[in-house]
Amino acid sequence: MKNQKLLIIGLVWPEPTSSAAGTRMLQLINLFLDQGFQITFASAATKSEFSFDLPSIGVIEQEIKLNDSGFDSLVSALNPAIVMFDRFMTEEQYGWRIQQQCPEALLILDTEDLHFLRIARQEASKKGREFTNGDLFSDHAKREIASILRCDLSLLISEAEQQLLGQQFHIHPSLIYYLPFLEEEISAAKIAHWRGFDERNDFVFIGNFLHEPNWNAVQVLKTTIWPLLRKALPKANLHIYGAYPSQKVLQLHNPKENFYIKGRAKNAQETISNYKILLAPLQFGAGVKGKLIDAMQSGTPSVTTTIGAEAIKGDRNWNGFIEDDPAQFVEKAIHLYQNKELWENMQQNGVSIINQRYSKARFGQALIKQLNELMANLTEHRQQNFFGQLLRHHTAQSTKYMSLWIEEKNKG
């Protein structure tokens, strides 16, 4: 590939210490840096003190504005070979401008998770009913799938979501690509440094509180799971970590109940490695849950739900238990907490899942090969995606004129 320039348009500046999405983005950036790409990361979001220092790893940072024609001259001068959109909202905002200025650029959408799936499950859960596939056909789905069709390739972190797009929405396999978290292999040396069963105590939960499934899971822990667990294990504590806790979250802190809100963890894996078990009673969500990958990377067995474990283990055994019934969830957590042999076996299951299903070397190289093939046959690839061409044509018109109208309005 002669032109080795990659432009990433971020919904937010990556915060790997705050969320799995930040970790995912940094993994992608490092993959392209290893291939010799010159990377520019652009975002209209405001930085926080926790935003990753991208220039420290050789990435150019570029602040951009919404509905601003200055972006056109920026991207025209940069002339990237590849443009990656961080979530479909950035493609909606900037896709038509890229199409005008850099029509030959390969367009990649990193979905993070399927937002419409997460929202549909969340709404069903809040209404107290079972989620059905009929819940999927929403305006959110129309927007996100239109974005997938307009792009040349969309990265999916979950095999379940890959199947969903193919079976429910008939998205052609050539437009979607399974790319899991890109993890370092768990070596024997790393395992040797893990704390053992007898060196660990207590339970842990971790999750960014700007993410609704995490806040809901903490409420489930507080009201349903922990009262039962604490009755059986009165000396055990539950420590809740997560970035951006609201006042509602902080108010749950109650040392008398051995229930502690600890706030942000500087390093998720190091933090989780101190505990005996990670609890994740997630009731809705999508994608792959980074907290459960981190638990495996730190040798910490987990008890979670079907939603929590979705698409992580493949046909392998879980590193703990998967239970949706609260009473069974608690029973399995107690059993795991008290049984050293069982705990150590579950720990090894986690090693097997990471090393067999999340190999950075294997999946990273396969993606680069796929992108090179797409670059070499881009015209043919786009001709086969005629619905995508239709959407690009019409969306470019409607989004373009809305954006230009906003721009003119802002000038006044």
FIPA-851934 format. One line per 8 residues: their letters; for each residue x, y, z of C-alpha. Coordinates in Angstrom, 1 decimal. Example, Ala and Ser with C-alpha at 12.3 -4.5 7.8 and 13.67 -1.06 7.14 Angstrom:
2
as = 12.3/-4.5/7.8  13.7/-1.1/7.1
END
This chain:
412
mknqklli = 0.0/0.0/0.0  1.8/3.2/-1.2  -0.3/5.7/0.7  0.1/4.8/4.3  -2.1/7.5/5.8  -5.0/6.6/8.1  -7.5/9.2/9.4  -9.6/8.1/12.4
iglvwpep = -12.6/10.3/13.2  -13.4/9.7/16.9  -16.7/10.2/18.6  -14.6/10.9/21.7  -10.9/11.0/22.5  -9.8/7.5/23.6  -9.8/6.9/27.3  -8.5/3.3/27.8
tssaagtr = -8.6/3.7/31.6  -12.3/4.6/31.4  -13.9/2.2/29.1  -13.5/-0.9/26.9  -14.3/1.2/23.9  -11.2/3.3/24.7  -9.1/0.1/25.0  -10.5/-1.2/21.7
mlqlinlf = -9.6/2.0/19.9  -6.0/2.0/21.2  -5.6/-1.6/20.1  -6.7/-0.6/16.5  -4.3/2.4/16.6  -1.4/0.2/17.6  -2.2/-2.4/15.0  -2.0/0.3/12.2
ldqgfqit = 1.1/1.8/13.8  2.8/-1.6/13.6  2.1/-1.6/9.9  3.8/1.7/9.4  0.8/3.9/9.0  0.9/7.6/9.6  -2.2/8.1/11.8  -4.2/11.3/12.3
fasaatks = -6.9/11.1/15.0  -9.5/13.8/14.7  -12.4/14.5/17.0  -14.9/17.3/17.7  -15.2/16.1/21.4  -13.7/17.9/24.3  -10.7/16.2/25.9  -10.6/15.2/29.5
efsfdlps = -7.7/14.7/31.9  -8.1/10.9/31.2  -7.7/11.2/27.4  -4.8/9.1/26.1  -1.7/11.0/25.1  -1.8/10.0/21.4  1.3/12.1/20.3  3.4/10.0/22.8
igvieqei = 3.0/7.0/20.4  3.4/9.0/17.2  -0.3/9.8/16.4  -1.2/13.3/15.1  -4.1/14.9/17.0  -6.5/17.1/15.1  -9.4/19.0/16.7  -12.3/19.4/14.3
klndsgfd = -15.7/21.0/14.4  -19.2/19.8/13.6  -20.9/21.3/10.5  -17.7/23.2/9.5  -16.3/23.3/5.9  -12.8/23.7/7.4  -12.9/19.9/7.7  -13.1/19.6/3.9
slvsalnp = -9.8/21.4/3.3  -8.1/19.4/6.2  -9.1/16.0/4.8  -8.4/17.1/1.2  -4.8/18.1/2.1  -4.3/14.9/4.2  -5.7/12.7/1.4  -5.8/9.5/3.6
aivmfdrf = -5.8/6.0/2.0  -8.1/4.8/4.8  -10.7/6.6/6.9  -12.0/4.9/10.0  -15.2/6.2/11.7  -15.5/5.6/15.4  -19.1/4.5/15.7  -21.8/5.3/13.2
mteeqygw = -22.6/8.8/14.4  -19.3/10.1/13.1  -19.9/8.5/9.7  -23.3/10.3/9.6  -21.7/13.6/10.4  -18.5/13.4/8.2  -19.1/10.6/5.7  -20.5/12.9/2.9
riqqqcpe = -17.5/15.2/3.3  -15.1/12.3/2.9  -17.0/11.1/-0.1  -16.6/14.5/-1.8  -13.0/15.2/-0.9  -11.5/11.7/-0.9  -13.7/9.4/-3.1  -11.0/6.7/-3.3
allildte = -10.4/6.4/0.4  -11.3/3.1/1.9  -14.1/3.6/4.5  -14.1/1.5/7.6  -16.7/1.7/10.4  -15.7/0.5/13.9  -19.1/-0.2/15.4  -17.8/-0.8/19.0
dlhflria = -21.1/-2.6/19.6  -24.3/-2.5/17.7  -26.0/0.5/19.4  -29.5/-0.4/18.1  -29.2/-3.8/19.7  -28.1/-2.5/23.0  -30.9/0.2/23.1  -33.6/-2.3/22.0
rqeaskkg = -32.6/-4.7/24.8  -32.4/-1.9/27.3  -35.9/-0.7/26.5  -37.3/-4.2/26.7  -35.6/-4.7/30.1  -37.0/-1.4/31.5  -40.5/-2.4/30.4  -40.1/-5.7/32.3
reftngdl = -40.5/-8.0/29.3  -38.4/-10.4/27.2  -36.5/-8.9/24.3  -37.6/-10.2/20.9  -36.2/-9.7/17.4  -39.2/-7.5/16.7  -37.7/-4.9/19.0  -34.7/-4.5/16.6
fsdhakre = -36.6/-2.7/13.8  -36.2/0.8/15.1  -35.0/4.2/13.8  -31.7/3.5/15.6  -31.4/0.4/13.5  -32.2/2.2/10.3  -29.5/4.8/11.0  -26.8/2.3/12.1
iasilrcd = -27.4/-0.2/9.3  -27.5/2.7/6.7  -24.0/3.6/8.0  -22.8/0.1/7.6  -24.1/-0.1/4.0  -22.4/3.3/3.1  -19.0/2.0/4.4  -16.7/-0.4/2.6
lsllisea = -16.2/-2.6/5.7  -17.6/-2.6/9.2  -15.7/-4.1/12.1  -17.8/-6.1/14.6  -16.4/-7.2/18.0  -19.0/-9.9/18.5  -19.8/-13.0/16.4  -23.4/-12.8/17.6
eqqllgqq = -23.7/-9.4/16.1  -22.1/-10.6/12.8  -24.8/-13.3/12.6  -27.6/-10.9/13.5  -26.7/-8.5/10.7  -26.5/-11.4/8.2  -29.7/-13.3/9.3  -32.0/-10.5/10.3
fhihpsli = -31.0/-7.7/8.0  -29.3/-9.7/5.1  -26.1/-7.6/5.2  -23.7/-9.2/2.7  -20.7/-11.0/4.4  -18.3/-8.9/2.3  -19.4/-5.7/4.2  -18.9/-7.0/7.8
yylpflee = -15.8/-8.3/9.5  -15.4/-10.0/12.9  -12.5/-8.4/14.8  -12.5/-9.3/18.5  -10.4/-7.6/21.2  -6.8/-7.9/20.2  -5.2/-9.4/23.3  -1.7/-10.4/24.2
eisaakia = -1.4/-14.2/24.9  -1.4/-15.2/28.6  2.0/-16.7/29.1  3.2/-19.1/31.8  5.3/-16.3/33.2  2.3/-14.0/33.5  0.3/-16.8/35.3  3.2/-17.3/37.7
hwrgfder = 2.8/-13.7/38.8  -0.9/-13.9/39.5  -2.1/-14.0/43.1  -3.3/-17.4/44.1  -6.7/-18.4/45.6  -5.5/-18.1/49.2  -4.0/-14.6/48.6  -7.3/-13.2/47.4
ndfvfign = -10.5/-12.1/49.0  -13.8/-10.4/48.2  -15.8/-9.7/45.1  -15.4/-6.9/42.5  -17.4/-5.2/39.8  -16.0/-2.7/37.3  -17.6/-0.6/34.6  -17.9/3.0/33.2
flhepnwn = -21.0/4.5/34.7  -21.7/6.6/31.6  -22.7/3.2/30.1  -26.3/2.4/31.2  -25.9/-1.4/31.4  -23.2/-0.9/34.1  -25.4/1.3/36.3  -28.2/-1.1/36.0
avqvlktt = -26.0/-4.1/36.9  -24.8/-2.2/40.1  -28.4/-1.7/41.1  -29.1/-5.4/40.6  -26.0/-6.2/42.8  -27.1/-3.8/45.5  -30.8/-4.8/45.7  -30.8/-8.5/44.7
iwpllrka = -27.4/-10.3/44.5  -25.4/-8.8/47.4  -28.0/-9.1/50.2  -28.1/-12.9/49.5  -24.3/-13.3/49.1  -23.5/-11.3/52.2  -25.9/-13.5/54.3  -23.9/-16.6/53.2
lpkanlhi = -20.5/-14.9/53.4  -20.7/-12.2/56.1  -17.0/-11.4/56.1  -16.8/-10.8/52.3  -16.9/-7.4/50.7  -18.0/-6.1/47.3  -16.0/-3.4/45.8  -17.5/-1.4/42.9
ygaypsqk = -15.1/0.4/40.5  -15.9/2.6/37.5  -15.2/5.9/35.7  -17.6/8.8/36.0  -19.7/7.6/38.9  -22.8/9.9/39.4  -24.2/11.0/42.7  -26.7/8.2/42.4
vlqlhnpk = -23.9/5.7/42.3  -21.9/7.3/45.1  -24.9/7.2/47.4  -24.9/3.4/47.2  -21.7/3.3/49.2  -22.5/1.5/52.5  -19.6/0.0/54.6  -22.1/-1.4/57.1
enfyikgr = -23.3/-3.7/54.3  -19.7/-4.4/53.1  -20.7/-2.6/49.9  -18.1/-0.1/48.7  -18.1/2.4/45.8  -14.4/2.8/45.0  -14.6/5.1/41.9  -12.1/5.0/39.0
aknaqeti = -9.5/2.2/38.7  -6.2/3.4/37.3  -5.6/0.0/35.7  -8.6/-2.4/35.4  -6.6/-5.6/35.1  -4.3/-4.8/38.1  -7.3/-3.9/40.2  -9.3/-7.0/39.3
snykilla = -6.3/-9.2/40.0  -6.6/-8.4/43.7  -10.1/-10.0/44.0  -11.3/-13.6/44.2  -14.3/-13.2/41.8  -15.7/-10.7/39.4  -19.5/-10.4/39.5  -21.3/-9.0/36.4
plqfgagv = -25.1/-9.5/36.5  -25.7/-7.6/33.3  -29.3/-7.5/32.2  -28.9/-5.9/28.8  -26.1/-4.7/26.5  -24.3/-5.6/23.3  -20.8/-6.1/21.9  -18.3/-7.9/24.1
kgklidam = -17.8/-6.9/27.7  -14.3/-5.7/28.4  -14.6/-6.3/32.1  -14.9/-10.0/31.5  -11.9/-10.1/29.2  -9.9/-8.1/31.8  -11.0/-10.7/34.5  -9.6/-13.5/32.4
qsgtpsvt = -6.4/-11.5/31.7  -5.9/-11.1/35.5  -6.7/-14.7/36.4  -10.0/-13.8/38.1  -13.0/-16.2/37.6  -16.3/-14.5/37.0  -20.0/-15.1/37.5  -22.2/-13.4/34.9
ttigaeai = -25.4/-13.6/32.9  -26.1/-14.8/29.3  -25.9/-11.2/28.1  -22.6/-10.7/30.0  -21.0/-13.7/28.4  -22.4/-13.3/24.9  -20.0/-14.0/22.1  -17.0/-14.3/24.4
kgdrnwng = -16.3/-18.0/24.9  -17.3/-19.6/21.6  -17.5/-23.4/22.3  -15.1/-23.2/25.2  -15.9/-23.5/28.9  -16.5/-20.3/30.9  -14.1/-19.1/33.5  -16.7/-19.4/36.2
fieddpaq = -20.5/-19.6/35.8  -23.2/-18.1/33.5  -26.5/-17.8/35.4  -29.5/-15.6/34.8  -31.6/-16.6/37.8  -30.5/-14.5/40.8  -30.7/-17.4/43.3  -28.6/-19.6/41.1
fvekaihl = -26.2/-16.7/40.4  -25.6/-16.3/44.2  -25.3/-20.1/44.8  -22.6/-20.5/42.1  -20.7/-17.4/43.4  -20.6/-18.9/46.9  -19.5/-22.3/45.6  -16.7/-20.7/43.5
yqnkelwe = -15.6/-18.5/46.4  -15.1/-21.4/48.7  -13.7/-24.1/46.4  -10.0/-23.7/45.6  -9.8/-26.6/43.1  -12.9/-25.4/41.2  -11.6/-21.8/41.2  -8.2/-22.8/39.8
nmqqngvs = -9.9/-24.9/37.0  -12.1/-21.9/36.1  -9.0/-19.7/36.0  -7.5/-22.0/33.4  -10.7/-21.8/31.3  -10.1/-18.1/31.1  -6.5/-18.6/29.9  -7.8/-21.0/27.2
iinqrysk = -10.5/-18.5/26.0  -8.0/-15.6/25.7  -5.2/-17.6/24.0  -7.5/-19.4/21.6  -10.0/-16.7/20.7  -8.3/-13.3/21.1  -4.9/-13.6/19.6  -3.6/-10.1/18.6
arfgqali = -1.1/-11.6/16.1  -3.6/-13.8/14.3  -6.6/-11.4/14.0  -4.6/-8.3/13.4  -2.7/-9.7/10.5  -5.9/-11.2/9.0  -7.5/-7.7/9.0  -4.5/-6.0/7.3
kqlnelma = -4.6/-8.7/4.6  -8.4/-8.1/4.1  -7.9/-4.3/3.8  -5.1/-4.8/1.3  -7.4/-6.9/-0.8  -10.2/-4.4/-0.6  -7.9/-1.5/-1.6  -6.8/-3.5/-4.7
nltehrqq = -10.4/-4.2/-5.7  -12.3/-1.2/-4.3  -14.3/-0.3/-7.5  -15.6/-3.8/-7.9  -16.3/-4.1/-4.2  -18.4/-1.0/-4.3  -20.2/-2.0/-7.5  -21.4/-5.2/-5.7
nffgqllr = -22.8/-3.0/-2.9  -25.3/-1.1/-5.0  -27.6/-0.4/-2.0  -24.6/1.2/-0.4  -24.1/3.4/-3.5  -27.8/4.4/-3.4  -27.5/5.4/0.3  -24.3/7.3/-0.2
hhtaqstk = -25.9/9.3/-3.1  -29.1/10.2/-1.2  -27.5/10.6/2.2  -24.9/12.9/0.8  -27.6/15.2/-0.5  -29.8/15.3/2.6  -27.0/15.4/5.2  -25.0/17.8/3.1
ymslwiee = -27.7/20.4/2.9  -28.7/20.0/6.6  -25.1/20.5/7.6  -24.6/23.5/5.2  -27.8/25.1/6.6  -26.5/24.7/10.2  -23.2/26.1/9.2  -24.8/29.2/7.6
knkg = -27.1/29.5/10.7  -24.0/29.4/13.0  -22.4/32.3/11.0  -25.4/34.5/11.8
END
